[in-house]
């Protein structure tokens, strides 16, 4: 590698990155000047079309019957963020049920200027929204009419129709502009229907149709842009407008000579050839913008001026960023090319009849698809709206504390597609599932976020066309569903089939009290093969004492419960309640039977529970609960058990103590009658009276 070759690369990079971009930005600014708008106003005017260069789905502004172009994404998120402010107020027509971080109905950033444009973004705006500036360069700038322009480019236009048939005006070595017909016979005859005297050869051998001979026709008298379809006008600009071709050439040079460079060097021959093309294109643009002198000076400095070698590293970094952003675009175009060529060849073979037939079929197909999509979207949008309402409520409460369960699921997002969260009642599994759903959506904003609470909803909203994260919150029934022709396995099979398509995540929440009903299902169904299983009662995923304390502090803040470190317990009957901070940490060491998160909510939201302090969170261990349940279940078959259980209930109702000499027999009679058999009740009461008399 020689210093001269590095210098060539750097000078070429300056021409490509700086001056080519400046030329395209000058064209954008000239268009803004001609229409009397600022760049911010320009973006707002074209906001809807700009959005569909990023997202091809129907949006709030799409009118009935409107079909956004189904094409690969042209603009990417980083480019949209330069133009639109998705955090500001949306347009009045915006559907508030859509994701708030989407660019739909977002306005241009305040004070937006053309400084944000790079070569790619400037070119995108020019070819999609600035056709007037290209027509200005073709017509007004050259002081000719559209009729003159069409006649001037007749040969090129002819071969956009007859793409593989030489004509009498083809020069030696002429290369056809396309590999398929981009214009049809109707387009040609609409532009050229004035009769001329054919050339000598065609006068000797007249063609079967005079309009098929290029030499025998001229442009329709008085033809204007308004006489042609906008799609035809765009085709003409692409192939016949010098200014448009200069823009495309600069982008092509950036992609080939600069964008595909790997070693940061450039030979003299390559440099000289590139400079000639760049200078010609930039000066063509400069003439139209009336900046020819200014750009000539910049070009001289770039070719011959002193160089700062630190710029070399800067342009290399810029090169890598450009390659990263463009790689997926070029791949998409390359993938589409064979399909387009195949379609073009079929169209060329059926010219004249096929376009109308194709239009009719496409219209019918679109209409049918529109009906299906409308029914599907009604169910899908409803679920999406409900999901985002739940997420918004979840965030606004500001009570949730992120635990290891959430962190683990987010870490495994790229490795796992199915997540199963198991926990008891009140353990926070639904909130954890909702938080995981939210964080998955932040990781990839293209995901549709769906929360379903009814297993039958899955059949109505599942599709293989959208990236989806679905939270199935407690939806797995314990028995076969009673609906005709529907079982759990059928829906799980559908979910597995969708999983095989990719771009989907499923989050299940299960109640551990019913886990025995699901053990076989989790072990046998292929949907749960290699799933991420989170047991909230395990040491690994249970809440730590610090997390518990933070959760209780959050609920205290949510329900206006004050924290004091000076006086313990609850103070007074004022509007605000207080709890000692040390008590919070003592509470964090408890393990309530109904679940700690639910206990925190009940404790802080009810004055009666607040007065109990830490006692509210204390409960008997599981073995004692099992013994009490066993005692209760035996009351109908065992008299002694009946009396024991009645005394236990009586003790509970009597503030956990009683005096055997002062038992309220009438209260015990009521308890026994509620839990024993009729025949045994009388004998039980007699035994109790005997016990009291002793």
NORLINCOR-V651121 format. One record per helix or strand of 2 or more residues. SS is the DSSP state (alpha for helix, beta for strand). FROM is the first residue (numbers start at 1). TO is the last residue. If there is no record, write none. Layout:
SS:FROM:TO + SS:FROM:TO
This chain:
alpha:3:35 + alpha:39:45 + alpha:47:54 + alpha:77:83 + beta:84:85 + beta:107:108 + alpha:114:116 + alpha:119:129 + alpha:131:138 + alpha:140:142 + alpha:146:152 + alpha:154:161 + alpha:185:191 + beta:192:195 + alpha:200:204 + alpha:210:212 + alpha:214:216 + beta:217:219 + alpha:225:227 + alpha:230:240 + alpha:242:258 + alpha:268:289 + alpha:292:304 + alpha:310:349 + alpha:354:397 + alpha:404:411 + beta:418:423 + alpha:429:443 + beta:448:452 + alpha:457:461 + beta:468:473 + alpha:488:501 + beta:504:511 + alpha:512:524 + alpha:526:528 + beta:532:535 + alpha:545:558 + beta:561:564 + beta:577:580 + alpha:581:587 + alpha:596:605 + alpha:607:617 + alpha:622:633 + alpha:639:653 + alpha:660:662 + alpha:665:675 + alpha:678:693
